[in-house]
Amino acid sequence: MKKYSSLTEIQGKLADKQLTLQELLAYYFDQIEKQKHLNAFNEVFFNSARNQAETIQAKLNNGSAGKLAGMVIGIKDNICYQDHIVTASSKMLENFVSPYSSTVVKRLLAEDAIIIGRLNCDEFAMGGSNETSYFGTVKNAADEERVAGGSSGGSAVAVQADMCLAALGTDTGGSVRQPAAFCGSIGFKPTYGRISRYGVIAYASSFDQVGTLTSSVSDAALLLEVLAGADENDSTVSSIPVPSYTKSALATSSTKKRLAVLKETITSEALDPETKDAILNAIEKFKADGHEVVEVSFDLLDYLVPTYYILTTAEASSNLSRYDGVHYGYRDTQAQSLNQLYKSSRAEGFGEEVKRRIMLGTFVLSAGYYDAYYQKAQKVRRLIREKAVALLQDCDVLLSPVAPTPAFKIGENVQDPLVMYMADIYTVLASLAGIPAVALPLGNNKEGLPLSIQLMAKHFDEETLLSLSHSFLEKA
C-alpha cells in the first residue's frame, strides 16, 4: 500500500470500495511494527482502534460516517483519552489511566477518526528534541542519528514515517512547529484559545495550545475545523464562531497578501546557510506569485527567549505542584515521613529537565524575585504582543525561519540547556503573542535533512495562513 498524503485520497479509495478501514489500519499497524526502533509510539491502541474501524466501516457502508472517517490519527502522550493510559512521557504518571477524555479527543471521535495510539514526547512537553522522555529518545526517520524535535517529536515522526495519517501535538513555545520542521511535515499552531485545552496535561497554561501535524494543508484545515470552538469546560477558549477552514484553505483567491520578513531572523549569524537559502528562495516564489514582500525589524528579538522561559517555568512550577506523591502519580513507598514523601516522590518521579524548570519557576516566583523577574517578564510579554499586533496591522503575514538549524544529532545539545533554550528563538514569538503560526516544508538540504519556513498571522486569522500555505505548497 502506498503512502497516503491526505484524507481526501483515503476517502476516495473507501468510497470506491478499493480499501476498507480494517485494511488501512492493518497497514498502519505494520508500519509501526517495522519502524518501532524510531520510538515514536509509547503505546499502540490495538483493541480500541480495531473496534473503531469496525464501527466506522459500518457507518461508511450505510452513509452515516462523520467527516473524519478514514483518518487514522495519533495523539501526543499528554492528551487524555478515557480508559487509556496517559503519562506525559514521565515516570511520574507511569501507568496512569485517564478517567475521562479531553475535548479534542471527544471531537475526533464524534467525527469518526480512529485514534491509533499515544505518541512519545519530551517529559511534560518540556524540551526541544524529544530527549527528555522517560521512554527514550525519538529518532528522526530522515537520519536516525538525529533528533525528531520536540516536544511533539513522536507526533512528527509518526506522520513523517507513515505510521498514521495525522497527529495531534501541543505547542507551548514551538513544540508542534519545530518537530514538523525537523521532520518535513506541516505543523500548525492555532491562535491561543482557538482549541480547548480541557484534558490536556498542563505545562504552561497561558501558552499551551493543541496543534496538528499533517502531510497536507487540507487535513490541517479539516482538523482545525473539527477541533476549534467554544467549550464549557475551558474558560480560556474563544467563543468566536468557527469558519469553514476547509473552504477558505482550498479556495483559489485572487487577493494578494503583504508578507513581512522579520529581518533580524534572516540576517542572524546563527541561521544555517542552507536554511537561509531555502527561505530566500521561498520569498522569491511568494513574489513571483504576486504577493508583496517587505522587510521589517523586530527590535525585541533578544527578549523573546528570556521572557518565554521566565513565564513558562513559573507556570510549570505552579501546574506541576500537584504531583506530590499524595494525590496521584508516582509515590515513594519507602518514605518515613510526609516531608520525605514529598521530596523523594518528586525527585524520583520527575526527570532532570522538568526538575530544572520547576526550580527556575519557583525561583522567579519567590519573595524578592517576583517583581524583578516574573512581573517584568509579564510587562515585556505585553510589549512583544503589542509589537506583533502593530506589525500585523500593516501586513497580513509575518515570515521567519522555524529553527536556526536543521535537526541536530542526538546528544549534541542536551547537556547544554542554554543552547537548547536558544533554539526556540524563532518560534516563541507566536507563543508569547498568542497568534497563529505554521511550519511549512521547503524540501531537504544536501544531507537529506528537512528544511522549513514559518508563517504567522493576526489573531484568529487562521484562514489566511491556511490559504497561503496551500497555494504555496501547490506551486512548490
N, C-alpha and C positions, 0 to 999 in steps of 0.2 A: 504494500500500500504506500502511495506517495505521501509526502508531507502536505498537509492542508494549511493554507495561509489565512483563510477566512471562514467564518461561519456560513456565509452565503454559498461558498463552494460545497461545504458539507451538506447543507440543507438541500442543495440541488441534487446531490447524489442520493440522499434519503428519499426525496420526492420521486425520483426516477426508479426507486427500488434497486439501485445499484449497490446499496450499502444499508446495513442495519446498525442500530446503536450498539447492539451486542458485539458486532464485528469491529466497530470503531473503538469501543472500549478495550476489547481484546488486543487490538493493535497498540494502543497506548500502554497497556499493562506490559506488553512485550518490549516496548521501547524503554520503559522504566527499568525492567529487569536487565536489559542489555547494557544500560548506562548507569547502573546503580553505583558504580565507582565514582561518579561525579558528585554523589552525596546530596542531590537536590531535594529528595523527599525524606522527611522524618518518619512518615507513615503513609502507606497507601491504603485507601479505604475500599478494599476489595469487595466486601459484602454489601455495604450501603450503596456503592456505585453500581454494582450489578443489579441490585434491586431497583435503583432509579432508572437504569437503562431499560429494564423490562417494562416498568410502568409507563415511561415516556414513549417507548416504541409503540405501545398500545394506543397512546394518545395520538401519535403521528398517524397510525393506521385509521383512526376514526375522525381525524381532522380537528382535534381539540387541544393540540400541543401549544405550549407557550412560545414566546418569541426567541427564547434561548435554547429551544430544543435542538440538540445536536452539538451544543457547546460542552466540551469536556474541560473543566477548569480546576486548577489547583488553588488552594488558599494558604497564605502565609501562616506560619505556626504561632501567630498571636491573635488570630481571629476565631472567636468561639463558635463551635458547631455542636449543638446539643447531642449528648451521649457519645461524643468523640473526645479523645484526648487533645488538650491544648497545653503547650508548655512554654511558649515564647523562647524555645531552644535553650532552656535553662534547667539546671538541676533543681532549682527552687520549686519548679512546678512539674517535675518529672511524674508522669502517670496521672496528672490531674485531669479528671473527666468533667467537661463543661456541663452544667445543669441546664443551660439554655443556649439558644442560637443568637448570634449577632444579627443586627438588622440587615447587613449586607448579605449574609448567608440566607436569611429568610427570603430576601428579594430575588436572589439567584434561584432558589428552589421553587419559588412561586412562578417563575417563568421557565421552569423545566431545564435548567442547566444541570449537568452531572458533576458533582464535586468528587474528584478522584483521589485527593489526599492533601496532607498538610506539608508545607514546604519549609525547608531549612532557612534559618535567618540568623543574623547576629543576635546574641543574647539580649532579650528585651528590646530588640531593634536598635541596640547601641553599638554601632560600628559601621565602617565603610568598606569592608572587604569580606564579610562572612567568615572571618577567622575567630570570632569570639563565641561562636556557637558551642554549646555543651556537646552537641552531636558531631562536631568536627567541621572542618572547612569544606565549603562547596568549591568544586573545580570548574573552571571555565572550559566549555566544550571546544572553544577555538584554540586553546592551548592549555592543557591540563596542569601545567606548572604555574598557571596564573590564576589570580583571584576572579571570582564572579562579580565582585562589587557587593555593596551592602547598603542597608541591612537586608534588603529583599533579594539576596543572591540566589536562593533556591528557586524563587519565582521566575527570575530572569533566565536561569539555566534550563528550567523545565520547558519554557517556551522555545528557547534557543535550540535545544536538543530534541525537540518534537516529542516531549513526554506528555504534553497536553496542549490544547489549542491556545489557551489563555491562562492568566494567573492574576490573582489579587495580591497586592503588596500594601505596605503602608509607607508613607513618605513624611518624615519629620523634618529632615533637612536636605533631602535628596535621595532618600532610600529606595525610591522607585526609579528615579531618573538616572542615577549613576550606574546601578547594575544593568539597566536597559542599555546604557551607552557602552558598557564593557562587553555586553553580550549581543549587541546588534539588533535589539528589538525596539519597539515603541513603548516608551514609559510615560504615562500620563498622570499628572498630579492635578486634580481639580482645585478650584478655589476652596480655601478653608471654610468649612460649613456647608459645602455642596452635598457631601455624602455623610450620613450618620456614622458616628464613632461608637455607638452603643454596641457593646460586646466585643470591642477591640481592646486588648490589653494595653493600658496606657503607658507611654514613656513620658512625653511632654504634652499635656492636654491642649495647650493653646497653639500647638504646631501640628500634631498628629493628623494625618488625612489619609484615608484609603485611596489607593490609586490602582491603575491597571497596567499589565504588561501583555502586549499582543504583537502579532505579526502584521496586522493591518489596521489602518485608521478606522475603517468601518466597524471593526469589532470593538475598538476603544470607544467609539461614539455610541454603539448599542449598549455596551456595559454601563456607560455613564448614564444613559437614558433610563436604564433599569434601576440603577443603584441610587441615583440622586433623589433629593426631595425631602420634605419635612418628615420628622419622626418624633412622636410624642415622648419617646424615651431619651432623646438627646436635645437639651435646650439650646445647644450651640448650632444646631442645623438651621440653615436658612429656609424660610417659607416661600422664597421666590419660586414661581412656577417653573417646572422643568420643561424646557422646549424639546422639540423633536431633533435631537442632536444628529440622528442618522440622516435626516433630510438635509439639514444645513451642511453637514460634513461632505456629503456626496454631491451636493448641488453645484453646478458649474456657475461660478459667479464672474461677472464682468467687472466687478468693483475691485480696483487695485488697492493694495494696502501700503501703508507707510511703515517701514521697518527701521527701528533704531538700533544700531550696533553699539553695544557698550564698549567704547574704545579701549579702556584700560584692561579689559579682559582679553582682548585680541593682541594688544601690544606687549602684554606681560612676558617677561623672560622665562617665567615658569611654564608657559604654554608649549607643549610638544610641537615641534616644527611641522610634522605631518598632519597633526590635528589642525593646526593653524591653516595650512594649505587647503585642507578639505573644507574648512569653514569659509575661507575666502572664495573658493570655487562655488560653494553653495550660495554665497552672497551674489556672485555674478549670475547664477541661474535665476535667483529672485529678480534681479534687474532685467534679465532677458525676458522674463515673463511679464514685465511691465510694472512691477512693484517699485516704489520709491525707497531707496535705502540711504539713510543718513547716519552720521556718527554722532554719538552723544557721550558726555562724560558723567560718570557716577563717582562723585568725589568722596563718598562714604565707604568705598570698597574695603579699605583697611579695617573698618569697624565691624564688618559683617560677621566674621568668624568669632571674634571675642564676644560680641553681643549674643550671638546664637548659643554659644556654649555656656555663658553665664545663665541665660534664661532657661535653657533646656535642662541643664544639670540641676538647677533649683527646682524645677517642676518634677524631675525624676526623683530627687530626694524626698519630695512630698508624696508622690504617687507610689513609690516603692516601699514606703514605711509600713505598709500593710503586711508585707512579707516578713513576719517576725517570729515564726516558729510556733505561733499560738493559733492564729485564725485558720490558715490553711497553708499548704505548701510544705517544703522540706522542714523537718524538725530534728534537732539533735536529741536523740532519746537517752543519751548518757549525761545530759546536763544535771547538775546537782542543785541549781538554784534558778530562780526566774531570770535574774540578770545574766547568768551564764547561758541560759536557754536562748535569750535574745541574741547575745553576742555570737555564740558558736553556730546557731542556725543560719544567721545571715552571713557569717564568714565562710561557712562551708557551702551554703546554698547558692551564693552569687559568685560569678566569675570575676576576674581581675578588673576588666574594663567597666563592668557595672558598678563594682565597689568604688573604683576611681571616680566615676561620675556622681555617685551618691555622696561621696565625701566632698567633692568640689561644690556640689549643690548645697550641702549642709553648711559649708564654709561661707558661701556668698549670702546665705540667709541668716547667718548668725549675728548676734548683737555686736555692733561695732563695725560690721562689714556690709550690712543690709543696704544702707544708704550709699556707701562707696561703690558697691558693685551692682546689686540687683536693681535698686531704684534707678541708678544711672543707665543701666542697660535697657530698662523699660523706656526711658526717655529717648535713647538712641534708636531703639526699635521704632518709636513713633516717627522720628526723623527719617529713617530709612523708608518706612511705609509712605510717608508724605512725598518723599523724593520720587519713589517709584510711581505713585499715582500722578504726580506732576508730569513726569516723562510720558506717561501713557495718555495724557490729555492731548499731547502734540503728535502722538504716533499710535499705531494700532498694536504693534508688537515690539517687544524688546528681544534682542538676539545676542547670544553669548555661547561660549563653549559649555559643555556639561561638566567635564573634568579636565584638569591640567594635562593629564597623560592618558594613554590607553591603559588597559588592565596591567597592573604591575605583578611581579612574581610573588607567589605565596611565601610569606615570611620576610619579605623585603622591607616592609614598613611597620609591621605590627609591634615591634619593640620600641618605636618612637611615636608616642601619642600625638606629639605636636605636628609631625609630618602627616599623620592620618587625619588630624582635625583640619589642617590647612587644605587638604584635598577637597573639602566641602566648599571652598571659596566661591565657586560659581553657582552652586545650587541653593545655598541658604538665603539668597536674596528673595526668591519667590516664597520661601517658607516664612521669613520674617515679615514680608509684606502681605502674606496671605493670598497671593494672586495665583492663577492657574499657570502651569508650565508643562512643556512636553519635551522629551528627548527623542530625536529622530535619527535613524541610522544614516551614515554617509559612506557606506562601503568599508573596506578594510585597508590597513596600511601595508607596507612591504612585508611585514612579518605575519600577515593574515589576521591581525587583531582589529576588531571593530572600532570605528570612529563615529562620532556623533555631534549633533548640534542641538542647542536648546532655544526654544521659543517661549516667551512669556507674554501674557495679555492682561487686559483690565479685569478687575473683579467680576466674576460671573460671565465673562466673555469667552467661555469655552468654545462657543460656535466658531469664532474667528480662528482659534488655534486649530481646531479640527479641520475646518475648510482649507486653511492654508497648508496644513500638513498633508492633507490628502492630495491636493493639486501638486505640491512639491514632489512627493514621492511617486506620483503617477508619471511625472515627466523626468524623473531621475534616471 
